Amino acid sequence: MQYKDLYEGDNYVYLVLEYAEGGELFHKIRNGVSEPEARTLFTQLLKAVNYLHNQSIAHRDLKPENILLDSQGNIKISDFGLARFDANHMQSLCGTPHYVAPEVIRLGLGNSTVTGYGKEVDMWSLGVSLYHMLTGHLPFTESERMALFAKIEKGEYEFPQQLWGSISEDSRDLVKKLLDIHPKTRLTAKQALRHPWITHGGTPAGSYPSGVSGAIPGTSGGIPVIVSTHSGGSSGSGISRPLQTSQLSNRKRTSEMVLCSTMNSDSSIGMKGPYEQVTMTTAVGQPQQPPQPQQPQEEYAAGRKKMRHIRMSTVL
C-alpha cells in the first residue's frame, strides 16, 4: 500500500495510506471467487511477493485478511507488523496458525535439525491462501491447536472431489508445489509466476481422486484514510461457490490469534505491539490479551491541531 502522510500525536503515530475501497480479500472469498478471478488476483499477489523477496523482505503473515483490494480490484498487501529485512535466517515464532509454515512449527517444537527459516515461509502462506481462494475452505483444519500444527508439519491435507471436481488440475499442481513441506524445494515466487496455471490458464478439470496427500515434494483513487495495522474494509463482490459464512467467521476469529515469541532473536521491521486487537501466544502456551489502547480515535480528533506534521522522505 502507498503511504500518503504521517502524523505524530502525544501517544500515537497515525499513518495515512491510500484508500482500499474493495476491503479485504477475505470478504471477497466469503462471497465466492471464480477460478479465472482467483488466477488474476493470485498473479498480482505473486508479483508483489516476488518484489518483496527480491528486496530481501519477508512478510511472515500473508493471509486474505492482510490483502486489500482497491476500487479496480487490484491487490494491496498490508500489515507489515511482522515483516523483516535480510530475511535469510529468522528465528521468531511468528505467523497465523492456519497459514504458518512447517519449518516455523518445527523450530517452535525444538527440532534440532531446524535452526531458522527463510522467506520461503511466505510461499507456504500463499499456497494456503490459493487453496482458500479456490474452494472457500482451508487445507488444514483442526479445533485443537497442536493437532493443527501436527497436520501442517506433515503436510497432511486433501483435495476432496466435492470441492475440487470443477477446478483445473494445474491449479492443484500449483497448490501442491507451494504446500511443499521442504522449504528448499518449495516454489519461489519467480518460479510460481512461470507455472502453467499462471501462464496458460490451467488444463480443464478431469477425474481427480479425493484424499490425495499434499505431502508430495514438488519441484487507486479515493480519499486516503487513517488506518491501523489491523486493516478492515467493505466486502468485495465475487461470483460462484457460495460459502458458509458462519464457518468462515469462526475461522477468521481463530486465525487472528497470532503466534509470536522469542522476538528478540532477530531484527524485525516491526512487530505486533500492545496497541493492536490481537492475541499473542507461544506454540504451547496460553493466550494472553495485550494491553488495550486508550481511546486513540478521541486523541486524534481532539489533538489533531497540535500534532507535528512529518513528511515521509521515502516510500517503502
Secondary structure as UniProt FT lines:
FT   STRAND          3..8
FT   STRAND          13..17
FT   TURN            21..22
FT   STRAND          23..24
FT   HELIX           25..31
FT   HELIX           35..54
FT   TURN            55..56
FT   STRAND          57..58
FT   HELIX           64..66
FT   STRAND          67..69
FT   TURN            71..72
FT   STRAND          75..77
FT   TURN            81..82
FT   STRAND          84..85
FT   TURN            87..88
FT   STRAND          93..95
FT   HELIX           97..99
FT   HELIX           102..108
FT   TURN            109..110
FT   TURN            112..113
FT   HELIX           120..135
FT   HELIX           145..154
FT   HELIX           161..164
FT   TURN            165..166
FT   HELIX           169..178
FT   TURN            183..185
FT   HELIX           189..192
FT   TURN            193..194
FT   HELIX           196..199
FT   STRAND          225..227
FT   HELIX           245..255
FT   STRAND          257..261
FT   HELIX           263..265
FT   TURN            274..275
FT   STRAND          279..281
FT   HELIX           296..303
FT   HELIX           304..306
FT   STRAND          308..310
//
